[in-house]
Amino acid sequence: MYVIKKQWLVGLGIFLALVIALVVTVPRPEESITSTKPNTVVDSSLTTAKNLGEFRLMREKNRSYLIESLKELGTNRQAAEERILKILDFKEKESFLEETLKARYDTDVVAYLQDTQAVVVMKKEEDDKIRLEIRDFVAQNLNYPPGKVLVIFK
């Protein structure tokens, strides 16, 4: 387990170094680029994902789009770098949450963390007791208000 985490940290470090190098070296336009794509998950888009694989793909596409948009910002490079670091922190916390919930409930789990909400999708029959346990776990360990934790069973 330690070797996997070490490899992951090395990979994350290399990725972060590449992102910072791109942000610093790529020429920027003078005006900032505004995005029409939302940076939060909309509940209706979650219900369109037919399985956890599609949800993972949606999460990664959204993150990639946000990172690319942030790289293109020319007026506030420092804010863009801070946001990219925050996204990477979300990815690390998502991994922790997914591994912990997979071990506890013996099922496939996908987590998607954002500034204002946390979304957990489980491949399991709907269960209010599990929903409350997950909300409490996320609230205690990741500092989200229980009302901002959405648990979906697929």
ABEGO torsion letter per residue (X at the ends): XAAAAAAAAAAAAAAAAAAAAAAAABBBBABBBBBABBABBBAAAAAABABAAAAAAAAAAAAAAAAAAAAABAABAAAAAAAAAAAAAAAAAAAAAAAAAAAAAGBBBBBBBBAABBBBBBBBBBBAAAAAAAAAAAAAAAGBBAAABBBBBX
